[in-house]
């Protein structure tokens, strides 16, 4: 357990985010881009992915794979963030300034994961 505390904070954040897909699935369904098929399955599997990647961060032999997985997942999630900027309905009641701030936040989260590759 020589890993920095930030790695475990990140892991807990992704596990919690993944669990929320099952606690509040309607919230995630509302923000799914219309052009993506089978929203229910996508919400389910993205929740599973976040949980598994968060747990994998804490397993030394899986950490590097988990980091690359998180970066890839965050890139895919950019689709949702840009979609939410496309209309008032897609924004799901979230103020536009928050939606705009979420874009660079995704890249900061990717960088946060990237720093643990070393």
NULUMTOR-665248 format. One record per residue (C-alpha): residue number from 1; residue in one letter; chain; x, y, z negated. Coordinates in steps of 0.001 Angstrom, whole numbers, plus 500000, padded with zeros to 6 digits. Layout:
N
 baza bami keza      u      v      w
  NUM    A    A      X      Y      Z
...
***
This chain:
118
 baza bami keza      u      v      w
    1    X    A 500000 500000 500000
    2    X    A 502628 502523 501090
    3    X    A 500197 504356 503346
    4    X    A 499448 508030 502693
    5    X    A 496154 508846 500989
    6    X    A 495025 510703 504121
    7    X    A 494853 507413 506010
    8    X    A 492481 505980 503404
    9    X    A 490406 509157 503441
   10    X    A 490123 508834 507207
   11    X    A 489201 505164 506882
   12    X    A 486474 505954 504337
   13    X    A 485159 508745 506562
   14    X    A 484719 506384 509538
   15    X    A 483169 503639 507422
   16    X    A 480711 506132 505942
   17    X    A 479932 507590 509385
   18    X    A 479308 504078 510690
   19    X    A 477032 503189 507786
   20    X    A 475011 506326 508492
   21    X    A 474107 504863 511902
   22    X    A 472080 502268 509976
   23    X    A 470784 504564 507235
   24    X    A 469592 507331 509614
   25    X    A 469407 505740 513081
   26    X    A 466756 508188 514316
   27    X    A 469177 511066 513784
   28    X    A 471643 509402 516164
   29    X    A 468931 508378 518633
   30    X    A 467881 512049 518982
   31    X    A 471324 513139 520134
   32    X    A 471946 510373 522673
   33    X    A 472354 511675 526222
   34    X    A 469396 510716 528422
   35    X    A 471674 509359 531129
   36    X    A 473009 506629 528809
   37    X    A 471016 503385 528720
   38    X    A 469707 501487 525691
   39    X    A 470124 504135 523003
   40    X    A 469217 501769 520177
   41    X    A 472010 499357 521088
   42    X    A 474498 502196 521565
   43    X    A 473705 503617 518123
   44    X    A 474013 500134 516596
   45    X    A 477318 499274 518293
   46    X    A 478871 502686 517730
   47    X    A 478057 502323 514024
   48    X    A 479650 498866 513990
   49    X    A 482703 500244 515816
   50    X    A 483164 503063 513301
   51    X    A 482903 500659 510368
   52    X    A 485302 498116 511885
   53    X    A 487832 500753 512928
   54    X    A 487700 502367 509499
   55    X    A 488332 499034 507790
   56    X    A 491052 498134 510309
   57    X    A 492956 501316 509404
   58    X    A 493549 499779 505972
   59    X    A 494988 496528 507378
   60    X    A 498646 497065 508300
   61    X    A 498643 494606 511215
   62    X    A 495546 496292 512712
   63    X    A 496352 499926 511952
   64    X    A 497861 500825 515342
   65    X    A 495011 499177 517263
   66    X    A 492509 500962 515006
   67    X    A 494162 504323 515641
   68    X    A 494000 503869 519410
   69    X    A 490415 502640 519037
   70    X    A 489454 505718 517030
   71    X    A 491020 508043 519577
   72    X    A 489180 506268 522416
   73    X    A 485912 506326 520460
   74    X    A 486255 510052 519779
   75    X    A 486872 510683 523477
   76    X    A 483678 508797 524340
   77    X    A 481773 510689 521628
   78    X    A 482667 513922 523447
   79    X    A 479883 512943 525881
   80    X    A 477373 513366 523062
   81    X    A 478875 516659 521900
   82    X    A 478770 518176 525381
   83    X    A 475258 516813 525946
   84    X    A 474085 518504 522754
   85    X    A 475229 521826 524229
   86    X    A 473110 521260 527356
   87    X    A 469722 522292 525952
   88    X    A 467867 523353 522839
   89    X    A 466161 519955 522616
   90    X    A 469482 518109 522955
   91    X    A 470941 520289 520181
   92    X    A 468509 518646 517725
   93    X    A 468155 521867 515744
   94    X    A 471895 522307 515158
   95    X    A 473067 525902 515705
   96    X    A 475022 526404 518930
   97    X    A 478090 527774 517104
   98    X    A 478385 524518 515139
   99    X    A 478031 522482 518326
  100    X    A 480804 524529 519923
  101    X    A 483081 524062 516889
  102    X    A 482545 520311 517045
  103    X    A 484423 520103 520363
  104    X    A 487845 521194 519009
  105    X    A 487083 519255 515817
  106    X    A 487012 516056 517895
  107    X    A 490519 516831 519117
  108    X    A 491698 517580 515575
  109    X    A 490296 514214 514465
  110    X    A 492184 512546 517335
  111    X    A 495373 514291 516271
  112    X    A 494783 513271 512637
  113    X    A 494621 509649 513739
  114    X    A 497624 510059 516067
  115    X    A 499936 511263 513274
  116    X    A 499620 507868 511553
  117    X    A 501120 506013 514519
  118    X    A 504652 506743 513302
***
